[in-house]
Amino acid sequence: MTLFFYFLKELLPQFFTTLCVLSAVIVISQLIRLSEVLVTFGLTAENILLPFLFIMLPFLAFTIPIAFMFAVLLAFSRFSADGEYTAMLASGYSLSRAAVPVLLIGTILYGAAAYCAMNFEPWGRRETIQFYHRKTQTELDNMIKVKLKPGVFLDDFLGYVLYAEEISQDRTQFKNVMLAPGSASVNQNFTLLAPRGSVSGSVETGDLRMEFASGVIYTSQPSSDETSVVRFERSELDLIRIFQEQIFGADAASDDYRSFRPVELWNYIGQFPPEETLNEQDRKVYLKARYLFHQRLGLPFSCITFALFAMVLGIQDERRGKGFGYLGSILTIILGYVFLMTFKFAAEKGQIAAPLAAWIPNLILLGFGSFLVFQKNRLPPSESAFDPRHFPGIKRFSKG
């Protein structure tokens, strides 16, 4: 029992330290993504801290297994380097017994990571969208009510350049309006001119729109000198959609099921008719949503599978060098990712059932990791569990 708590004391500080480091790496990796938001909304504490929080908490479902893997690796590397692992074996405390506290913590962390995947991931997405909606409402109100001046070009209107010769007193009606892509809109080359324009709705109600009447649109292609002219009686821009696509991208902005809570997602999947009756677009959404539900339960199980690999990799083999364990851990993560993406692709194409696609990678890694622990437990510390010569049946086969 003393050794049991000793393992806990070694593993938990390593885990929390590694988790903090991984979270910091994720925060840094999102700086480019959030730079456009900071430029649009301004550099304030709220605009920095809240988006980071909405991004970091959902990532716990991914960072918890990886952090625990490296915590186990570091702990067992220290046991091995200090000779404690050899002393434990000499006193009858085998690797299989040492795996008990590791698997106990791994099971608890699996529950925590699964909760994060099922709840924090959709929560973060919902809160991120709501945060941007609130900021968009404030920013657009500020642009229309303060920044937009009669006869002055507003060159940062959600990536567009907006001009109005006259503006009504309530700032919802415009005369002699021009709208053109800004410097960031590299894929669009047009100019819209209209004698009248207006803004209606709001971000809060989700129907913020800009309308133009009796206007003309001039378009041209970079590879050609020709200009196309289209006249219209009425044109409408959905400003909410434009802004969401700027921040999230066109596909991500439409994947609403990703923000559903577990029960909501399950009910959403259940409302689809039989798969064979669905059209191509609905079938694609159905398969993605179904796999996502099972993935959120299956992916955190890597807390256990990664820990098994880390136990074996952490026991240092002087002939291989100290970096072998870290290299092996990275390769294990890459292998797990390849399995995940392979089965995800198959599930989203309807080639394999979603529950199987979510759990087969875990079962493969669990089987291989358990085998390595079994090998290391029965072999002397100096022998490698990865050496094919020590695989059961190999010697008998080679003799035959």
Secondary structure by P-SEA (a helix, b strand, c coil): caaaaaaaaacaaaaaaaaaaaaaaaaaaacccaaaaaaacccccccccaaaaaaaaaacccaaaaaaaaaaaaaaaaaaaaaaaaaaaaacccccccaaaaaaaaaaaaaaaaaaaacaaaaaaaaaaaaaaaaaaaaaaaaaaccccccccccccccbbbbbcccccccccccbbbbbbccccccccbbbbbccccccccccccccbbbbccbbbbbbbccccbbbbbbbcbbbbaaaaaaaaacccccccccccccccaaaaaaaaaaccccccccaaaaaaaaaaaaaaaaaaccccaaaaaaaaaaaaaccccccccaaaaaaaaaaaaaaaaaaaaaaaaaaaccccaaaaacaaaaaaaaaaaaaaaaaaaccccccccccccccaaaaaaac
